């Protein structure tokens, strides 16, 4: 055993490992102290999950970092979020009682089509909410049967929809136009002789892929209303005499017309080279200076029928304008211009030809 002398000459019997640690702290000695050191270090490692760090100079355990979170932090007060207010309103008339005694269509098949109220809104009938009101009141028909249930899906390409008995065209690709054909223009989509024609006015639409049919014809010297559509069935029926769609004309003729006599002859019928013809109504509007302005309504569509009728009663035509086709009126539309027909006009056209 190593010994060292004290200052007073007395031998010092303490071991080198028993020297007091720098800084005044005394380390544990012997195996008991070593086990205690290892046990303390293991407890620290179990608590933190990391081996205990020590100061290399002093041998003491290093204090934990200041920003390390404690194992049992002080519980914080829970602040609840303010309630979220929802101002959304439930759909009105979502469930509607149906009168079983009325003739209704409440069990239509559900498919992959569009909801009826959305189709009506896209067709310009009303907003979706207003369309739901129309359905709930039984004012909407699909394929001839009244619909009262909300959310019914239909195929717009095949379904026949009516509101208050008037047909609603719900196919987006259908086009219905009114043209005021100027005098001197041909009622054709193209002209081999290079003369101005209807096709020149709708050239941009045709170039965009629309295939348009003109409903009937007007000779080059006749002005006025000409309908154009891409619905071939509608165009065919409007021109067919069996559906008797009326056309109205204003004609300036030579001579002063005797209203009573001429009206009777034209309404009774006049024999023409291709058979008898007559008008539905006739009226003299103005007289003066050797001319007369007359109004004729008829449903025939033979070539030059108005001019030939007035020639037959002795009053050749000086100027002829078509102002109406069924429910569609020319109004104050300028020559050479197009306008899209309104929903009511289109519905009445389909109704006139039983579509």
C-alpha positions in Angstrom: 0.0 0.0 0.0 1.4 3.3 -1.0 1.8 5.9 1.7 2.7 9.5 1.7 3.9 11.8 4.4 1.9 14.5 5.8 3.3 18.0 6.5 3.8 17.0 10.1 5.8 13.9 9.2 3.0 11.4 9.9 2.4 8.9 7.1 -0.8 9.2 5.2 -2.5 5.8 4.8 -5.2 6.9 2.4 -5.4 5.4 -1.1 -4.8 7.4 -4.2 -8.4 6.8 -5.3 -9.6 8.2 -2.0 -8.3 11.6 -2.7 -11.0 14.3 -2.5 -12.3 15.2 -5.9 -11.5 18.6 -7.3 -14.2 21.1 -6.2 -14.6 19.6 -2.8 -16.8 16.6 -3.5 -15.8 13.2 -2.2 -16.4 10.2 -4.5 -17.7 6.9 -3.2 -15.1 4.2 -2.7 -15.0 0.5 -3.1 -17.3 -1.9 -4.9 -20.3 -0.6 -3.1 -19.7 2.9 -4.4 -19.1 1.6 -8.0 -22.4 -0.3 -7.9 -24.2 2.7 -6.6 -22.6 4.8 -9.5 -23.7 2.2 -12.1 -27.2 2.0 -10.5 -27.6 5.7 -10.5 -26.5 5.9 -14.1 -28.9 3.2 -15.2 -31.8 5.0 -13.5 -31.0 8.2 -15.3 -30.8 6.3 -18.6 -34.1 4.6 -18.0 -35.8 7.9 -17.3 -34.5 9.8 -20.2 -33.8 7.2 -22.8 -30.3 8.6 -23.2 -27.0 7.7 -21.3 -26.2 10.2 -18.6 -23.6 12.8 -19.5 -20.9 13.7 -17.1 -18.4 16.5 -16.7 -15.0 15.2 -17.7 -13.2 17.6 -15.3 -15.3 17.0 -12.2 -16.8 13.6 -12.9 -20.2 14.8 -11.8 -23.3 14.2 -13.8 -24.0 17.1 -16.2 -27.3 19.0 -15.5 -30.0 18.5 -18.1 -30.3 21.1 -20.9 -32.4 24.1 -19.9 -34.8 23.6 -22.9 -35.5 19.9 -22.2 -39.1 19.3 -21.4 -39.9 17.7 -18.1 -41.5 14.3 -17.9 -44.5 15.6 -16.1 -45.2 19.1 -17.5 -47.7 21.3 -15.8 -51.1 20.7 -17.3 -52.3 23.5 -19.4 -55.8 24.8 -19.4 -57.8 23.5 -22.4 -59.4 26.3 -24.5 -62.4 25.1 -26.5 -62.8 26.5 -30.0 -65.8 28.8 -30.5 -68.8 27.1 -32.1 -69.2 27.4 -35.9 -72.5 28.7 -37.0 -74.0 27.2 -40.1 -76.4 29.6 -41.9 -77.3 27.1 -44.7 -81.0 26.7 -45.1 -82.6 23.3 -45.7 -84.1 22.7 -49.1 -87.7 23.6 -49.2 -90.2 21.1 -50.3 -87.7 18.3 -50.2 -90.5 15.9 -49.4 -93.8 16.7 -51.0 -97.0 14.9 -50.3 -98.6 13.7 -53.5 -102.3 13.6 -54.2 -102.8 10.0 -55.3 -106.2 10.9 -56.8 -104.6 13.1 -59.4 -103.0 11.7 -62.6 -99.3 12.0 -61.6 -96.1 10.5 -62.7 -94.3 9.7 -59.4 -92.5 6.5 -60.2 -90.4 7.4 -63.2 -87.2 5.4 -63.5 -84.0 6.8 -62.1 -81.1 6.8 -64.5 -77.8 8.5 -65.3 -79.4 11.6 -66.7 -79.7 15.1 -65.2 -82.0 16.2 -62.4 -85.2 17.7 -63.8 -84.9 21.0 -61.9 -81.4 21.5 -63.3 -82.6 20.8 -66.8 -85.3 23.4 -66.4 -82.8 25.9 -65.1 -80.4 25.3 -68.0 -83.3 25.7 -70.4 -84.0 29.2 -69.0 -87.4 28.3 -67.5 -86.5 29.4 -63.9 -83.9 29.1 -61.2 -83.4 25.7 -59.6 -85.4 26.8 -56.5 -88.2 28.1 -58.6 -88.1 25.0 -60.8 -88.6 22.9 -57.6 -91.7 25.0 -56.9 -93.1 24.4 -60.4 -92.6 20.6 -59.9 -94.2 20.6 -56.5 -97.3 22.4 -57.8 -97.7 19.8 -60.6 -97.0 22.3 -63.4 -94.3 20.2 -65.1 -94.9 17.2 -67.4 -92.4 14.7 -68.6 -93.4 12.5 -71.6 -97.0 13.5 -71.1 -97.3 12.7 -67.4 -97.3 15.1 -64.4 -94.2 15.0 -62.2 -94.3 16.0 -58.5 -91.2 14.3 -57.0 -88.0 16.3 -56.6 -84.7 15.1 -58.0 -86.1 13.0 -60.9 -83.4 12.3 -63.5 -84.2 12.5 -67.2 -82.4 12.2 -70.5 -82.6 15.7 -72.1 -82.0 14.2 -75.5 -85.2 12.0 -75.5 -87.5 13.4 -72.8 -90.4 15.7 -73.8 -90.8 18.3 -71.1 -93.7 20.8 -70.8 -94.4 23.5 -68.3 -98.0 24.7 -68.1 -98.6 22.7 -71.3 -95.9 24.5 -73.3 -93.1 22.5 -74.7 -89.7 23.3 -73.2 -86.7 22.5 -75.4 -84.0 21.1 -73.1 -81.5 19.9 -75.7 -78.5 22.3 -75.5 -77.4 21.5 -79.1 -80.6 22.7 -80.7 -80.6 26.1 -82.4 -83.6 28.2 -83.4 -83.0 31.5 -85.3 -85.0 34.2 -86.9 -83.6 36.0 -90.0 -84.9 39.1 -91.7 -84.0 38.2 -95.3 -83.2 41.3 -97.3 -84.6 41.9 -100.8 -82.4 40.4 -103.5 -81.0 37.6 -101.4 -81.5 33.9 -102.3 -83.1 31.5 -99.8 -80.3 29.0 -100.2 -77.2 28.0 -98.2 -75.0 28.4 -101.2 -75.4 29.9 -104.8 -73.6 28.6 -107.8 -73.8 32.0 -109.5 -72.2 33.9 -106.6 -75.4 35.8 -105.7 -75.8 36.8 -102.0 -77.7 34.1 -100.1 -78.8 33.1 -96.6 -75.7 30.9 -96.3 -73.5 34.0 -96.3 -75.3 35.4 -93.2 -74.8 32.2 -91.2 -71.4 31.3 -92.6 -69.7 31.6 -89.2 -72.2 29.2 -87.5 -71.9 26.7 -90.3 -68.1 26.9 -90.0 -68.4 26.2 -86.3 -70.2 22.9 -87.1 -73.9 23.9 -87.0 -76.0 22.3 -89.7 -78.9 24.7 -90.2 -82.1 24.2 -92.2 -84.1 27.2 -93.5 -87.9 26.7 -92.9 -89.4 27.2 -96.3 -88.2 29.7 -98.9 -88.8 33.3 -99.9 -88.1 34.3 -103.5 -85.4 36.8 -104.1 -87.7 39.8 -104.3 -89.6 38.9 -101.1 -88.3 40.2 -97.8 -88.9 39.2 -94.2 -89.0 36.4 -91.7 -87.2 33.2 -92.4 -86.6 30.6 -89.7 -83.4 28.5 -89.4 -82.9 25.5 -87.1 -80.8 22.4 -86.8 -83.9 20.4 -85.7 -84.8 18.5 -88.9 -88.1 17.2 -87.6 -89.3 20.7 -86.6 -88.3 22.2 -90.0 -90.1 19.4 -91.9 -93.3 19.8 -89.9 -93.3 23.6 -90.2 -93.2 23.3 -94.0 -95.7 20.5 -94.3 -99.2 21.7 -95.3 -100.9 19.1 -93.1 -99.8 21.0 -89.9 -101.3 24.2 -91.3 -98.8 26.6 -89.7 -100.0 30.1 -90.6 -97.8 32.7 -92.4 -98.6 36.4 -92.4 -97.6 38.8 -95.2 -97.9 42.5 -95.8 -98.2 43.4 -99.5 -98.1 46.7 -101.3 -100.2 46.2 -104.5 -101.2 48.2 -107.5 -104.6 49.8 -107.5 -107.1 50.6 -104.7 -108.4 47.3 -103.4 -112.2 46.8 -102.7 -111.9 45.2 -99.3 -115.3 43.4 -99.4 -115.1 42.0 -102.9 -111.4 41.0 -102.9 -111.6 39.5 -99.4 -114.6 37.3 -100.3 -112.9 36.0 -103.5 -109.7 35.2 -101.7 -111.4 33.5 -98.8 -113.6 31.5 -101.0 -110.7 30.3 -103.2 -109.1 31.2 -106.5 -108.3 28.7 -109.2 -104.7 28.6 -110.1 -102.7 26.6 -112.7 -101.7 24.1 -110.0 -105.1 23.9 -108.3 -107.3 26.1 -106.1 -105.9 28.2 -103.3 -107.3 30.5 -100.7 -106.4 32.7 -97.7 -107.4 32.3 -94.1 -107.8 36.1 -93.5 -107.5 39.2 -95.6 -107.6 42.9 -94.6 -106.9 46.2 -96.4 -104.8 48.4 -94.2 -104.1 51.5 -96.3 -105.4 53.1 -99.6 -104.0 56.0 -101.6 -102.2 57.2 -104.7 -103.2 54.2 -106.7 -101.7 51.7 -104.3 -103.0 49.6 -101.4 -101.4 48.0 -98.4 -103.0 44.7 -97.6 -102.5 41.9 -95.0 -102.9 38.2 -95.8 -102.8 35.2 -93.5 -102.6 31.7 -95.1 -101.1 28.3 -94.3 -100.1 27.1 -97.8 -96.5 27.2 -98.9 -96.6 26.7 -102.7 -94.2 28.7 -104.8 -95.0 32.4 -105.2 -98.5 31.6 -103.7 -99.2 35.2 -102.5 -98.1 36.9 -105.7 -100.2 34.5 -107.8 -103.3 35.0 -105.6 -103.1 38.8 -105.8 -102.4 38.7 -109.5 -105.5 36.6 -110.0 -107.8 39.2 -108.3 -106.2 42.0 -110.4 -103.8 43.6 -107.9 -100.2 42.7 -108.8 -97.7 42.9 -106.0 -95.2 45.8 -105.8 -93.5 44.8 -102.5 -94.0 41.7 -100.3 -92.8 41.2 -96.7 -93.4 38.1 -94.5 -93.9 39.2 -91.0 -95.0 36.1 -89.0 -94.5 32.3 -89.0 -96.9 30.8 -86.5 -96.1 32.4 -83.1 -92.9 34.0 -84.3 -93.0 37.7 -85.3 -90.4 39.7 -87.2 -91.0 42.8 -85.2 -88.6 45.6 -85.7 -85.6 43.3 -86.6 -83.4 44.9 -89.1 -82.8 43.4 -92.6 -79.9 41.0 -92.7 -79.8 40.3 -89.0 -80.2 37.1 -86.9 -81.8 36.7 -83.5 -82.2 33.6 -81.2 -85.8 32.7 -80.6 -87.1 33.0 -77.1 -88.1 30.1 -75.0 -91.8 30.8 -75.4 -91.5 31.2 -79.1 -89.7 27.9 -79.4 -92.2 26.1 -77.2 -95.1 27.4 -79.2 -93.5 26.3 -82.5 -93.2 22.8 -81.2 -96.7 22.9 -79.9 -98.0 24.1 -83.3 -96.6 21.0 -85.0 -97.4 18.5 -82.2 -93.9 17.9 -81.1 
